[in-house]
Amino acid sequence: QNRLFDPILAKVFTQLLGIYPVGSCLELDTGEVAIVMRQNPSTIDLPIVKVIVDGNNNKIDGRTVDLAVDTSVKIVRPTYPQLFGINPAVYFV
């Protein structure tokens, strides 16, 4: 049985959560790992992230990057925070 979603509701839902929800971990093309801090209202596929693991796999309190503004940094893929011993909730307390 085929089910279709209302396109307007689907768009609103995607804009609300974003492609990468807040708290998601992303591997960047710099070799760093970042956590999504908030959505970017202008571009849902380019969130605002905080770098939490450097290129040598060291946990750091890194910079915040608006991926829509800093176009030199790209998302490679989502990753599991457990691989790096990270609890995303710590960054939102």
Backbone torsions as a table, in degrees:
resi	resn	phi	psi	omega
1	GLN	NA	124.1	-179.9
2	ASN	-82.4	137.3	176.1
3	ARG	-127.0	134.7	178.3
4	LEU	-112.6	147.3	176.3
5	PHE	-98.2	144.4	175.1
6	ASP	-62.3	122.0	-175.3
7	PRO	-61.1	-33.6	180.0
8	ILE	-69.5	-43.9	178.5
9	LEU	-65.9	-38.4	178.5
10	ALA	-63.0	-40.9	180.0
11	LYS	-66.8	-43.7	178.9
12	VAL	-62.6	-43.1	179.0
13	PHE	-61.3	-45.4	179.8
14	THR	-64.8	-39.5	178.3
15	GLN	-66.9	-34.4	-179.8
16	LEU	-68.6	-49.2	-177.8
17	LEU	-87.9	-28.1	-175.3
18	GLY	79.2	171.4	176.4
19	ILE	-71.3	-37.6	178.4
20	TYR	-117.1	101.9	-177.8
21	PRO	-61.2	154.6	176.4
22	VAL	-54.9	134.4	-178.4
23	GLY	96.2	-10.5	177.6
24	SER	-69.4	147.9	174.9
25	CYS	-102.2	137.0	-178.1
26	LEU	-128.1	137.5	171.5
27	GLU	-87.9	131.5	-179.1
28	LEU	-103.3	160.1	-179.0
29	ASP	-70.5	-5.3	175.9
30	THR	-84.4	-4.2	-176.0
31	GLY	88.7	-2.3	180.0
32	GLU	-88.6	163.8	173.3
33	VAL	-118.6	137.0	-178.0
34	ALA	-131.2	157.5	177.1
35	ILE	-111.9	138.4	-179.9
36	VAL	-72.5	120.2	-179.1
37	MET	-92.7	-39.2	177.3
38	ARG	-161.9	161.5	179.2
39	GLN	-76.7	154.8	175.7
40	ASN	-103.0	110.4	-174.4
41	PRO	-59.4	-26.9	-177.5
42	SER	-82.2	-27.3	-178.3
43	THR	-144.4	105.0	-173.3
44	ILE	-69.9	-17.9	179.8
45	ASP	-95.0	3.7	178.8
46	LEU	-130.2	82.0	-176.2
47	PRO	-75.7	176.4	173.2
48	ILE	-96.1	124.3	-171.8
49	VAL	-125.1	159.9	173.8
50	LYS	-119.1	126.7	179.2
51	VAL	-73.7	126.6	-177.2
52	ILE	-123.4	-10.7	175.4
53	VAL	-136.8	128.1	-179.0
54	ASP	-81.8	-178.5	-177.4
55	GLY	-65.8	-13.2	178.6
56	ASN	-103.8	17.2	-179.7
57	ASN	63.8	27.3	174.6
58	ASN	-94.8	134.4	175.1
59	LYS	-68.6	133.4	-179.3
60	ILE	-139.4	164.0	170.4
61	ASP	-102.1	80.0	-169.2
62	GLY	-86.1	-169.4	-176.2
63	ARG	-76.0	159.9	172.8
64	THR	-99.0	134.2	-175.4
65	VAL	-127.2	125.9	170.3
66	ASP	-89.4	105.9	-174.0
67	LEU	-66.3	-17.1	175.9
68	ALA	-78.0	-24.1	-178.7
69	VAL	-95.3	-48.1	-179.9
70	ASP	-88.7	88.5	-175.5
71	THR	-78.6	-0.1	177.2
72	SER	-80.8	-14.0	-179.8
73	VAL	-108.1	129.9	-178.1
74	LYS	-123.2	150.4	174.0
75	ILE	-80.7	129.3	175.6
76	VAL	-89.5	-49.8	-179.3
77	ARG	-171.0	157.6	169.5
78	PRO	-69.2	152.7	178.8
79	THR	-140.6	165.2	179.6
80	TYR	-87.0	127.6	179.3
81	PRO	-63.2	-27.3	-179.7
82	GLN	-62.1	-28.0	178.4
83	LEU	-62.1	-22.0	-176.5
84	PHE	-114.8	9.0	-179.0
85	GLY	66.0	35.7	-175.3
86	ILE	-108.9	137.0	171.2
87	ASN	-109.3	105.1	-176.5
88	PRO	-56.3	-29.3	-177.8
89	ALA	-60.6	-28.2	-179.5
90	VAL	-59.8	-30.4	-176.5
91	TYR	-81.3	-3.9	-177.1
92	PHE	-122.2	16.6	179.9
93	VAL	-96.4	NA	NA
